[in-house]
Amino acid sequence: MIIEKIREKANSLKIEKRAFIDGIFVKAIDGEIMRKVSPVDGCDISGLQSCTEKDINKAVSAAKRSFNAKIWQEKRLKLRKKFYLILPI
């Protein structure tokens, strides 16, 4: 009974498969997608973007740019908390 409920909940989740870089969801630069099978039940869980060093460099550059702009640091804590609570994690 519990396992069925867990599977039902898991199947209802919308999982974002793109990378989140510079404030938006993007596909991997090389367009590669990971092919995977769940070790739990053998279901196909493919579709995650397979990021490479190029994607990582892009993400790090965006993070440095954002950090140096100090926009986020100057926001009040309550406002930052609101953003964290709505993130699709």
TORSE-299384 format. One record per atom (N, C-alpha, C): atom name; z, x negated, y negated. Coordinates in pm, 1 decimal, decimal comma, always signed. Each point is the difference from the previous one (the first is absolute). Layout:
<nodes>
NODE   name         up       east      north
NODE     CA          Z          X          Y
...
</nodes>
This chain:
<nodes>
NODE   name         up       east      north
NODE      N       +0,0      -81,8     +119,5
NODE     CA       +0,0      +81,8     -119,5
NODE      C       +0,0      -86,4     -126,2
NODE      N      +88,3      -98,6       -5,0
NODE     CA       +8,3      -86,9     -116,8
NODE      C     -127,1      -83,4      -14,0
NODE      N      -50,3      -51,0     +110,9
NODE     CA     -121,4      -82,0       -4,5
NODE      C     -117,3      +81,1      -51,8
NODE      N      -10,2     +124,9      +40,9
NODE     CA     -108,7      +86,4      -48,2
NODE      C      +10,3      +19,6     -151,3
NODE      N     +121,4      +18,0      -49,8
NODE     CA      +20,6      +17,6     -143,5
NODE      C      -39,1     -126,9      -76,0
NODE      N      +35,1     -113,8      +56,2
NODE     CA      -34,6     -127,0      -63,2
NODE      C     -151,8      -17,6       -2,5
NODE      N      -67,6      +29,6     +110,8
NODE     CA     -146,3      -10,5       +4,1
NODE      C      -64,8      +95,6      -99,0
NODE      N      +53,0     +122,0       -7,6
NODE     CA      -53,6      +99,0      -93,4
NODE      C      +12,6      -48,9     -143,6
NODE      N     +116,4      -53,8      -33,2
NODE     CA      +22,2      -53,5     -134,7
NODE      C      -92,6     -118,8      -26,5
NODE      N      -10,9      -89,0      +95,3
NODE     CA      -85,6     -117,8      -16,1
NODE      C     -145,8      +39,5      -19,0
NODE      N      -45,5      +97,7      +74,3
NODE     CA     -138,7      +44,9      -11,1
NODE      C      -28,5      +70,2     -131,7
NODE      N     +102,9      +51,8      -64,8
NODE     CA      -19,6      +70,5     -127,1
NODE      C       -3,1      -95,3     -119,9
NODE      N      +41,1     -125,3      +20,5
NODE     CA       +3,9      -96,0     -109,8
NODE      C     -140,0      -45,8      -38,6
NODE      N      -22,9      -13,1     -128,9
NODE     CA     -125,3      -56,9      -50,0
NODE      C      +29,1     -144,7      -34,3
NODE      N      -55,2      -90,5      +75,6
NODE     CA      +26,8     -141,6      -20,1
NODE      C     -116,5      -62,6      -75,8
NODE      N      +31,3      -58,4     -114,1
NODE     CA     -101,5      -67,5      -80,5
NODE      C      -37,3     -129,4      +69,6
NODE      N     -128,3      -20,8      +18,6
NODE     CA      -45,8     -116,1      +76,3
NODE      C      -62,2     -108,2      -86,5
NODE      N       -4,6      +23,5     -130,6
NODE     CA      -55,1      -99,7      -91,4
NODE      C     +113,1      -83,3      -60,5
NODE      N      -35,3     -115,0      -52,4
NODE     CA      +97,7      -86,4      -67,2
NODE      C      +27,6      +54,9     -140,6
NODE      N     +121,2      -18,8      -48,3
NODE     CA      +36,9      +41,9     -134,9
NODE      C       +3,5     -124,7      -87,3
NODE      N     -105,6      -17,0      -81,9
NODE     CA      -13,8     -119,8      -82,8
NODE      C      -31,0      +41,4     -143,0
NODE      N      +74,5      -54,7      -91,9
NODE     CA      -21,5      +22,7     -143,1
NODE      C       +7,6     +148,8      -37,8
NODE      N      +93,2      +69,7      +65,5
NODE     CA      +24,9     +138,9      -34,3
NODE      C      -89,3     +103,5      +65,4
NODE      N      -88,9      -43,1      +89,6
NODE     CA      -88,0      +95,8      +67,1
NODE      C      -16,6      -36,7     +148,0
NODE      N      -36,3      +98,3      +79,7
NODE     CA      -30,1      -25,7     +139,8
NODE      C     -144,4      -47,7      +10,2
NODE      N      -20,0     -112,0      +69,0
NODE     CA     -133,6      -58,5      +11,9
NODE      C      -28,0      -39,4     +144,5
NODE      N     -127,9       -1,3      +32,8
NODE     CA      -41,5      -49,5     +131,7
NODE      C       +2,5     -151,9       -2,1
NODE      N       +7,9      -59,7     +116,9
NODE     CA       -2,7     -145,9      +11,3
NODE      C     -132,7      -52,1      -55,5
NODE      N       +3,9     -113,0      -66,5
NODE     CA     -120,0      -57,5      -61,4
NODE      C     -110,5      -19,4     +103,0
NODE      N      +34,9      -50,7     +116,6
NODE     CA     -100,4      -23,6     +103,6
NODE      C      -37,0     +126,7      +77,8
NODE      N      +72,1     +108,3      -26,0
NODE     CA      -31,3     +126,8      +66,0
NODE      C      +43,3       +8,6     +145,4
NODE      N      +78,9      -96,1      +44,9
NODE     CA      +42,9       -0,2     +140,1
NODE      C     +112,3     +100,7      +22,4
NODE      N       -1,1      +59,6     +117,7
NODE     CA     +102,2      +96,8      +38,3
NODE      C      +64,5      -46,3     +129,9
NODE      N     +133,5      +10,9       +6,6
NODE     CA      +71,5      -37,9     +121,8
NODE      C      -21,1     +104,7     +108,5
NODE      N      -27,3      -44,6     +119,9
NODE     CA      -11,3      +88,2     +115,8
NODE      C     +127,1      -16,3      +82,2
NODE      N      +77,0     +105,3      +12,7
NODE     CA     +127,3       -6,8      +73,0
NODE      C      +22,0     +124,5      +84,1
NODE      N      +74,7      -17,9     +106,9
NODE     CA      +41,5     +110,2      +87,0
NODE      C     +152,1       -2,1       +5,2
NODE      N      +60,8     +117,0      -13,7
NODE     CA     +145,7       +9,8       +1,5
NODE      C      +54,0      -40,5     +136,3
NODE      N      +97,2      -91,2       +2,5
NODE     CA      +60,7      -37,5     +127,6
NODE      C      +90,1     +110,9      +55,4
NODE      N      +33,7      +96,4      -84,7
NODE     CA      +88,3     +108,9      +42,3
NODE      C      -72,4      +99,6      +87,9
NODE      N     -115,9      +47,3      -49,1
NODE     CA      -68,6     +106,5      +73,9
NODE      C     -149,8      -22,6      +17,1
NODE      N      -49,8     -114,8      -43,1
NODE     CA     -140,8      -31,2      +18,6
NODE      C      -93,3      +64,4     -100,7
NODE      N      +56,0      +66,6     -101,4
NODE     CA      -82,6      +64,4     -103,0
NODE      C      -68,8     -105,7      -85,9
NODE      N     -118,6      +34,7      -47,8
NODE     CA      -73,4      -86,9      -90,1
NODE      C      +66,4       +5,3     -137,7
NODE      N      +47,9     -113,3      -46,7
NODE     CA      +61,4       -6,6     -133,0
NODE      C      -80,9      -93,7      -89,7
NODE      N     -128,5       -8,9      +27,3
NODE     CA      -89,6      -84,9      -78,0
NODE      C      -16,6      +54,2     -141,5
NODE      N      -57,4      -82,0      -82,0
NODE     CA      -36,4      +44,1     -133,1
NODE      C      +69,5      -72,4     -113,5
NODE      N     +105,1      -76,1      +29,4
NODE     CA      +65,0      -75,5     -106,5
NODE      C      -94,4     -107,9      -51,2
NODE      N       -1,3      -17,3     -129,7
NODE     CA      -83,7     -103,4      -59,0
NODE      C      +50,8     -137,3      +42,7
NODE      N      -91,3      -83,9      +41,0
NODE     CA      +35,1     -134,4      +45,1
NODE      C      -18,8      -96,6     -117,5
NODE      N     +106,3      -20,2      -75,2
NODE     CA       -7,0      -84,1     -119,1
NODE      C       -2,2     -147,6      +37,5
NODE      N      -70,6      -76,0      -80,4
NODE     CA      -13,0     -144,2      +21,8
NODE      C      +61,3      -73,9     -119,4
NODE      N      -18,9     -127,9       -1,4
NODE     CA      +50,3      -82,7     -108,9
NODE      C      -54,5      +46,5     -135,4
NODE      N     -124,6      +47,5       -2,1
NODE     CA      -59,8      +49,2     -125,6
NODE      C      +80,5     +117,2      -55,6
NODE      N      +37,4      +92,8      +88,5
NODE     CA      +78,0     +116,5      -42,0
NODE      C     +138,5      -42,3      -47,8
NODE      N      +59,1      -93,7      +71,3
NODE     CA     +133,1      -48,8      -37,9
NODE      C       -5,1      -66,2     -136,7
NODE      N     -101,8      -81,8      -23,5
NODE     CA      -14,3      -65,5     -130,1
NODE      C      -17,1     +102,3     -112,0
NODE      N      -76,9     +105,0      +27,3
NODE     CA      -19,5     +106,6      -98,3
NODE      C     +132,9      +69,7      -29,7
NODE      N      +78,3      +27,9     +103,4
NODE     CA     +129,3      +66,8      -17,2
NODE      C      +98,0      -88,4      -76,3
NODE      N       +3,0     -128,4      +32,6
NODE     CA      +90,9      -93,3      -67,9
NODE      C      -38,5      -14,1     -147,6
NODE      N     -129,1       -8,0      -28,4
NODE     CA      -45,4       -8,3     -139,8
NODE      C      +40,8     +123,9      -78,3
NODE      N      -16,0     +116,9      +60,8
NODE     CA      +38,9     +125,2      -66,3
NODE      C     +150,7       +3,2      -23,9
NODE      N      +77,5      -45,6      +97,0
NODE     CA     +145,5       -1,3      -13,9
NODE      C      +43,7      -95,3     -111,3
NODE      N      -62,2     -117,1       -6,3
NODE     CA      +33,6      -96,4     -105,6
NODE      C      -34,8      +56,3     -137,2
NODE      N     -116,4      +62,6       -9,8
NODE     CA      -44,0      +59,1     -126,8
NODE      C      +98,9     +109,1      -45,2
NODE      N      +39,1      +82,0      +93,9
NODE     CA      +94,8     +107,9      -29,9
NODE      C     +136,1      -56,1      -41,0
NODE      N      +46,2      -99,0      +72,8
NODE     CA     +129,4      -61,5      -31,1
NODE      C       -2,4      -62,6     -138,8
NODE      N     -105,4      -73,9      -30,4
NODE     CA       -8,7      -68,6     -129,2
NODE      C      -12,9      +97,4     -117,2
NODE      N      -53,1     +117,8      +24,3
NODE     CA      -14,4     +100,5     -105,4
NODE      C     +135,5      +60,1      -38,1
NODE      N      +96,7       -9,3      +89,0
NODE     CA     +137,4      +47,0      -21,6
NODE      C       +9,9     +149,2      -31,5
NODE      N     -104,3      +74,8      +29,0
NODE     CA       +2,5     +143,9      -26,2
NODE      C     +105,1      +67,5      +86,5
NODE      N       +2,2      -33,0     +126,6
NODE     CA      +93,3      +63,9      +93,1
NODE      C     +144,1      -38,6      -32,3
NODE      N      +21,8     -124,4      -36,9
NODE     CA     +135,0      -47,0      -29,7
NODE      C      +61,8      +73,6     -118,4
NODE      N      -84,4      +42,9      -91,4
NODE     CA      +49,7      +65,1     -120,7
NODE      C      +26,1     +149,5      +19,0
NODE      N      -37,4      +55,6     +114,3
NODE     CA      +24,8     +142,2      +28,0
NODE      C     +146,3      +20,2      +35,4
NODE      N      +54,4     +112,4      -39,4
NODE     CA     +139,2      +31,3      +32,2
NODE      C      +16,2      +18,3     +150,2
NODE      N     +117,9      -30,4      +48,1
NODE     CA      +28,8       +5,9     +143,2
NODE      C      -26,3     +138,5      +57,8
NODE      N      +37,7     +106,7      -70,0
NODE     CA      -21,5     +135,6      +51,3
NODE      C     -148,9      +28,3      +21,2
NODE      N      -83,5      -47,6      -91,1
NODE     CA     -144,0      +20,8      +13,3
NODE      C      -55,2      -78,6     +119,3
NODE      N      +44,1     -123,6      +14,9
NODE     CA      -45,1      -80,1     +114,2
NODE      C      +40,5      +64,9     +131,6
NODE      N     +121,9      +54,6       +3,4
NODE     CA      +48,4      +67,2     +121,4
NODE      C      -91,4     +116,5      +36,7
NODE      N      -43,7      +76,1     -100,5
NODE     CA      -90,2     +113,7      +26,5
NODE      C     -127,6      -47,0      +71,1
NODE      N      -55,6     -109,7      -47,1
NODE     CA     -121,4      -52,4      +60,9
NODE      C      +23,8      -42,4     +144,9
NODE      N     +110,3      -67,1      +23,6
NODE     CA      +30,3      -44,6     +135,1
NODE      C      +16,6     +117,8      +94,6
NODE      N      +58,9     +107,3      -47,3
NODE     CA      +25,1     +115,6      +85,1
NODE      C     -126,8      +77,1      +35,9
NODE      N     -106,5      -14,0      -79,0
NODE     CA     -123,5      +72,6      +32,6
NODE      C     -102,5      -86,0      +73,2
NODE      N      +30,3     -126,7      +18,0
NODE     CA      -93,9      -86,6      +72,2
NODE      C      -17,0      +48,8     +143,0
NODE      N     -123,2       -3,6      +49,6
NODE     CA      -25,4      +46,2     +138,1
NODE      C      +35,4     -105,2     +102,8
NODE      N     +126,3      -22,7      +18,9
NODE     CA      +44,5     -103,8      +94,0
NODE      C      +44,8      +64,0     +129,5
</nodes>
